[in-house]
Amino acid sequence: MEACNTWQCINSFAPWLSAVGMIVISGIALWLSVRDRFLRLGASYSGGFIPSSDPMKLDTYVYVLDFVNIGARDVQIVNFEWHWKHVPLFKRQRTFLSPYLDERVVKYCSKFPMRLTDGESATLFFPADFIEKLDAPENFLFPTSRIKAFFRIFTSEIYLCTSVGKKVKADMKSGMRREIWRRYKKYNKAIHATSA
């Protein structure tokens, strides 16, 4: 067998490189043709401050659910759900809330249904005490049992509901669950003190 010179060895790989390049280019072209059909929505749940009476003072702490369309396709958001697991059967429960009905934050909230084009965002605000102010907080994240409350708070997730049936999970920012847990402990202590 003859030893090949430098260029002959390099040229022997040309068909392989051509085949690999064709597969990569075809894959990229296919992705670019279908990517606009996917819903791409970024959502997060965090805390922040808004003004109460004086518009120049940020003095009211609130929870913030904000979301943005990061894809080329328009997204219509019709509602959102708060999912949590029910102890001891671990059955998933769903709760629907209407945060913009609270007069303290209504003027700052986006209204459902909302249609977002590429790059548009929307925001919902929850007063810090919104769970305690519900008619039956024990049916949501604040049951009387501390074990159940802990499990519900630390396993709960928020999902945005779209008009095409897809649900998008919101990212719960670091420390938010611990903050809700601290509020529950205060609430639970106050309830026990009242009943005593």
C-alpha positions as a printed Julia matrix, in Angstrom:
196×3 Matrix{Float64}:
   0.0    0.0    0.0
   1.4    3.37  -1.02
   1.82   6.1    1.53
  -0.28   9.16   0.6
   1.2   12.6    0.51
  -0.3   15.41   2.62
  -2.9   16.66   0.11
  -4.05  13.17  -0.85
  -4.74  12.39   2.84
  -6.65  15.63   3.32
  -8.69  15.14   0.15
  -9.71  11.65   1.24
 -11.83  13.23   4.03
 -13.65  15.63   1.67
 -16.7   13.37   0.98
 -17.17  12.77   4.72
 -16.94  16.46   5.58
 -19.35  17.27   2.76
 -21.91  14.75   4.06
 -21.68  16.0    7.65
 -21.95  19.61   6.5
 -25.05  18.8    4.42
 -26.76  17.15   7.42
 -25.98  20.11   9.7
 -27.18  22.69   7.18
 -30.38  20.7    6.51
 -31.08  20.48  10.25
 -30.61  24.23  10.72
 -32.86  25.0    7.74
 -35.58  22.68   9.11
 -35.38  24.3   12.57
 -35.62  27.81  11.12
 -38.69  26.81   9.1
 -40.67  25.41  12.06
 -39.49  27.46  15.06
 -42.07  30.21  14.48
 -44.88  27.72  15.08
 -43.91  27.13  18.73
 -45.26  29.18  21.64
 -42.35  30.62  23.58
 -43.29  32.39  26.77
 -41.08  33.34  29.7
 -42.8   33.73  33.08
 -41.62  34.31  36.64
 -43.1   34.85  40.12
 -41.18  37.2   42.4
 -41.57  40.09  44.83
 -41.41  43.84  44.37
 -42.66  47.24  45.49
 -45.39  49.49  44.09
 -46.68  52.9   45.26
 -49.84  53.02  47.37
 -51.1   56.6   47.8
 -48.04  58.64  46.84
 -46.94  57.75  43.28
 -43.38  58.84  44.06
 -42.97  56.37  46.97
 -42.53  52.63  46.46
 -43.91  51.59  49.84
 -46.17  48.57  49.26
 -44.67  45.09  48.96
 -46.42  42.83  46.42
 -45.93  39.53  44.67
 -45.38  39.9   40.93
 -46.27  37.42  38.18
 -44.73  38.75  34.98
 -44.46  37.13  31.57
 -43.1   38.0   28.15
 -43.51  36.54  24.68
 -40.03  35.52  23.48
 -41.14  33.85  20.25
 -42.28  35.03  16.84
 -45.77  33.55  17.25
 -48.45  35.65  19.01
 -49.63  34.24  22.35
 -53.03  34.81  23.91
 -53.11  34.21  27.67
 -56.6   33.59  28.99
 -56.0   32.79  32.67
 -53.57  31.27  35.11
 -53.76  28.38  37.56
 -52.04  27.68  40.85
 -51.34  23.92  41.17
 -50.56  22.24  44.46
 -50.52  18.66  45.7
 -53.02  17.36  48.22
 -51.63  15.36  51.17
 -51.78  12.39  51.73
 -52.94  11.22  48.28
 -50.66  13.59  46.31
 -53.56  14.38  44.04
 -53.04  17.61  42.11
 -55.43  20.44  42.93
 -55.99  23.53  40.81
 -56.97  26.99  42.01
 -57.97  29.89  39.77
 -57.44  33.4   41.08
 -58.43  36.84  39.81
 -55.8   39.12  41.36
 -56.85  42.27  39.5
 -60.15  42.3   41.4
 -58.28  43.55  44.47
 -58.69  47.34  44.41
 -55.23  47.86  45.91
 -53.47  46.57  42.77
 -56.11  46.7   40.02
 -54.68  49.76  38.3
 -51.27  48.12  37.88
 -52.42  44.74  36.51
 -52.77  43.63  32.91
 -56.25  42.33  32.07
 -57.23  38.88  30.79
 -57.42  37.8   28.05
 -54.2   39.38  26.81
 -52.58  38.94  23.43
 -48.8   39.32  23.36
 -46.75  39.73  20.2
 -43.01  39.11  20.04
 -41.3   41.03  22.87
 -44.51  42.22  24.58
 -44.93  41.6   28.29
 -47.69  41.68  30.9
 -47.73  41.79  34.7
 -50.06  40.74  37.5
 -49.65  41.97  41.07
 -50.8   40.29  44.27
 -50.92  42.16  47.59
 -48.58  40.52  50.1
 -51.57  39.43  52.22
 -53.72  38.16  49.34
 -53.8   34.56  50.63
 -54.92  35.62  54.11
 -57.64  37.82  52.59
 -59.22  34.96  50.62
 -62.64  33.72  51.82
 -61.17  30.31  52.63
 -57.34  30.38  52.76
 -57.42  26.89  54.28
 -58.68  25.58  50.94
 -55.67  27.08  49.21
 -52.1   27.22  50.59
 -52.92  27.94  54.25
 -54.61  24.86  55.79
 -54.65  24.54  59.57
 -52.19  21.62  59.54
 -48.59  22.87  59.35
 -47.46  19.72  57.53
 -50.11  20.17  54.84
 -49.32  23.86  54.52
 -45.58  23.19  54.2
 -46.2   20.56  51.53
 -48.61  22.75  49.58
 -46.38  25.83  49.67
 -43.18  24.02  48.68
 -44.76  21.92  45.91
 -47.06  24.53  44.38
 -46.51  25.79  40.83
 -48.09  28.55  38.73
 -49.15  27.88  35.14
 -50.27  30.36  32.5
 -53.15  29.09  30.34
 -53.02  29.94  26.64
 -55.79  29.99  24.05
 -54.32  26.96  22.24
 -54.51  24.78  25.36
 -50.82  24.84  26.23
 -49.9   25.65  29.84
 -46.63  27.45  30.56
 -45.02  27.03  33.97
 -43.82  30.17  35.73
 -40.41  30.16  37.38
 -40.75  30.7   41.14
 -37.86  32.98  42.08
 -35.49  32.02  44.89
 -36.83  32.67  48.38
 -40.49  33.17  47.38
 -41.66  29.88  48.88
 -39.83  30.62  52.13
 -41.48  34.02  52.22
 -44.96  32.51  51.78
 -44.09  29.97  54.48
 -43.13  32.8   56.89
 -46.43  34.53  56.17
 -48.26  31.26  56.85
 -46.56  30.86  60.24
 -47.64  34.38  61.24
 -51.17  33.73  59.97
 -51.39  30.37  61.75
 -50.11  31.87  65.01
 -52.68  34.67  64.82
 -55.51  32.19  64.15
 -54.5   30.04  67.15
 -54.21  33.11  69.37
 -57.72  34.25  68.34
 -59.26  30.84  68.93
 -57.57  30.55  72.35
